[in-house]
């Protein structure tokens, strides 16, 4: 069985979880990178016989706007879809139900959904090291159940948690800045999912920034960072919600 792994993962956490799940489902995948702004996602077309794994991080309980728009441009044509939302151990709120709506709107037939935890992309002390061995074991058990449903031809849609209307989308707010170590190599600008960084002057970031932290993750010179005081404030705000370990969840 071939799976189209459609993934939005600016810092790699969502991709790690997605890869664990896809590898447990099949040994044949076709990767579609939703962070690649040069791709014409309107050309992505599946058939009813195919299967997609659609993976996104949860941004304040919602699907990242740019990921939702790129998914909406695709043509699912009745292909079965397994949804995956990855969050930083706080909460995923309306992410899965919104992802379900976007996937269905693009013509996919949702048959399963998973919520899983990865290291928080901003306050990285939370869920550090996750997904870990315990997560992988749970994802493998989920994959076995999902694969049985696929093999049996199951098409019923699971009950997915979340609210409509969705919670109000949060603004970006946290914008990484270039430090003196920046050599203007341009990698951050090239890899930014929304093109928010000026290629010639990487210190310039426009209002389209989505606070995804991709520029921090890819900089080979460690020359981009979030203001330390702001980072400490975010850490304190998240402490109560993020300190207790949360487990992966399956909706089938």
C-alpha positions in Angstrom: 0.0 0.0 0.0 1.3 3.4 -1.0 0.6 6.4 1.3 0.8 10.1 0.3 2.4 11.7 3.4 1.1 15.3 3.2 3.0 17.2 6.0 3.4 20.7 7.3 6.4 20.6 9.7 8.5 23.8 9.9 10.7 22.6 12.8 10.6 18.8 12.2 8.5 17.6 15.2 5.4 17.0 13.2 7.4 15.2 10.5 9.0 12.9 13.1 5.6 11.8 14.3 4.2 11.5 10.8 7.1 9.4 9.7 6.7 7.0 12.7 3.0 6.6 11.8 3.6 6.2 8.1 6.4 3.7 8.5 4.2 1.6 10.7 1.4 1.7 8.1 3.5 1.0 4.9 6.9 0.9 3.4 6.0 3.0 0.4 5.3 6.7 0.8 5.1 9.7 -1.5 6.0 12.9 0.4 4.2 16.2 -0.1 5.8 19.1 1.8 3.2 21.7 2.7 6.0 24.1 3.8 7.3 24.4 0.2 5.9 27.6 -1.0 7.2 27.0 -4.6 4.9 24.0 -5.1 1.6 24.3 -7.0 -0.6 22.3 -4.6 -3.4 22.5 -7.1 -1.5 19.9 -9.1 -1.6 17.4 -6.3 -4.3 14.9 -7.2 -5.1 11.5 -5.7 -7.5 8.7 -6.8 -10.2 7.0 -4.8 -8.0 3.9 -4.3 -5.2 5.8 -2.7 -4.6 6.7 1.0 -3.2 10.0 2.4 -1.7 10.8 5.8 -2.3 14.5 6.4 -0.2 15.9 9.2 -0.1 19.4 10.7 1.0 21.0 14.0 -1.5 22.7 16.2 -1.0 26.5 16.4 -3.0 27.7 19.4 -5.6 25.1 18.8 -6.0 25.6 15.1 -4.6 24.4 11.8 -1.9 26.8 10.5 -3.6 29.1 8.0 -1.1 28.5 5.3 -1.3 24.7 5.7 -5.1 24.9 5.5 -5.0 26.9 2.3 -2.5 24.6 0.6 -4.5 21.5 1.6 -7.6 23.1 0.3 -6.0 23.5 -3.2 -5.5 19.7 -3.5 -7.8 17.2 -5.2 -8.5 14.3 -2.9 -11.1 12.7 -5.3 -12.4 10.4 -2.5 -9.0 9.1 -1.4 -9.1 7.8 2.2 -7.3 10.1 4.7 -5.8 9.6 8.1 -5.4 12.9 9.9 -2.6 13.7 12.3 -2.3 16.8 14.5 0.8 17.3 16.6 1.0 19.6 19.6 3.5 20.7 22.2 1.9 19.0 25.2 -0.6 21.9 25.9 -3.8 21.1 24.0 -4.9 20.7 20.4 -8.5 22.1 20.9 -10.1 22.6 17.5 -7.2 21.5 15.3 -8.4 18.0 14.4 -12.0 19.1 13.6 -10.7 22.0 11.5 -8.3 19.6 9.7 -11.2 17.2 9.1 -13.3 20.0 7.5 -10.4 21.2 5.3 -9.6 17.6 4.2 -13.2 16.8 3.4 -13.5 20.1 1.5 -10.6 19.1 -0.6 -12.3 15.8 -1.5 -10.6 13.4 1.0 -12.6 10.7 2.9 -11.5 10.9 6.5 -11.4 7.4 8.1 -9.1 8.0 11.1 -7.5 10.7 13.2 -4.6 10.9 15.6 -3.4 13.5 18.1 0.2 13.2 19.2 2.8 15.2 21.1 6.2 16.6 20.0 8.6 19.0 21.5 7.1 22.5 21.8 8.5 24.6 18.9 8.9 27.7 21.0 9.1 26.7 24.7 11.3 23.7 23.9 11.6 22.6 27.6 8.0 21.2 27.2 7.7 17.8 25.7 11.5 17.7 25.2 12.6 14.5 23.5 9.2 13.7 22.2 8.1 11.7 20.3 9.9 9.1 22.4 9.9 5.3 22.6 6.6 5.3 24.4 5.0 7.5 21.8 6.4 5.3 19.0 5.0 2.2 20.5 1.6 3.8 20.9 1.7 5.1 17.3 2.6 1.6 16.0 -0.4 0.1 17.8 -2.6 2.8 16.3 -1.2 2.1 12.8 -2.0 -1.6 13.2 -5.7 -0.7 13.9 -5.8 1.9 11.1 -4.3 -0.6 8.7 -6.9 -3.2 9.6 -9.6 -0.7 8.8 -8.1 0.2 5.5 -7.6 -3.4 4.5 -11.2 -4.2 5.5 -12.5 -1.3 3.3 -13.9 0.7 6.2 -15.1 4.1 5.2 -17.0 5.3 8.3 -15.8 8.6 9.6 -14.7 8.8 13.3 -16.2 11.2 15.7 -13.5 13.9 16.1 -13.3 16.3 19.0 -13.5 20.0 18.6 -15.8 22.9 18.2 -17.5 24.8 15.3 -17.1 27.7 15.1 -13.4 27.2 15.8 -11.6 29.1 18.5 -10.3 32.5 17.4 -7.0 32.2 15.6 -4.0 33.8 17.5 -1.8 36.3 15.9 1.9 35.7 15.3 3.3 37.8 18.1 6.6 35.9 18.5 9.0 36.8 15.7 12.5 35.5 15.8 15.2 38.1 15.2 18.6 37.9 13.4 21.6 38.2 15.7 25.1 39.5 15.0 26.1 36.0 14.0 24.0 36.3 10.8 26.1 36.1 7.7 23.2 36.7 5.3 23.4 33.2 3.7 19.8 33.4 2.8 18.8 30.0 4.0 16.2 31.2 6.4 14.5 33.3 3.7 14.6 30.4 1.2 13.0 28.0 3.7 10.4 30.3 5.3 7.1 28.7 4.5 5.4 32.1 3.9 8.3 34.1 2.5 8.3 36.5 5.4 12.1 37.1 5.5 14.0 39.4 3.2 16.6 37.4 1.4 19.1 40.3 1.2 18.4 41.6 4.6 17.4 38.7 6.8 16.8 41.0 9.8 13.7 42.3 8.0 10.6 40.2 8.6 7.2 41.2 7.4 3.8 40.8 8.9 3.2 37.5 7.1 5.4 35.7 9.7 3.4 32.8 11.4 5.9 32.3 14.3 6.6 28.7 13.1 10.3 28.9 14.1 11.5 27.4 10.8 14.2 30.1 10.5 15.5 29.2 14.0 15.6 25.5 13.2 17.4 25.7 9.8 20.0 28.5 10.5 23.4 26.8 10.3 25.0 29.6 12.3 22.4 29.7 15.1 21.9 33.3 14.3 18.2 33.6 14.8 16.4 33.6 18.2 13.4 34.7 20.1 13.8 37.5 22.7 14.9 35.8 25.9 12.5 37.8 28.1 9.6 37.0 25.9 10.7 33.3 25.8 10.8 33.2 29.6 7.3 34.8 29.7 5.9 32.2 27.3 7.5 29.4 29.4 5.8 30.7 32.6 2.5 31.0 30.9 2.6 27.4 29.6 4.0 25.8 32.7 0.7 24.7 34.3 -0.8 23.4 31.0 2.3 21.7 29.7 4.0 20.1 32.7 1.9 16.9 32.9 2.6 14.4 30.2 -0.2 13.9 27.7 -0.6 10.7 25.6 -1.3 10.1 22.0 -5.0 9.6 21.1 -6.7 7.7 18.3 -10.1 8.3 16.7 -11.2 5.5 14.5 
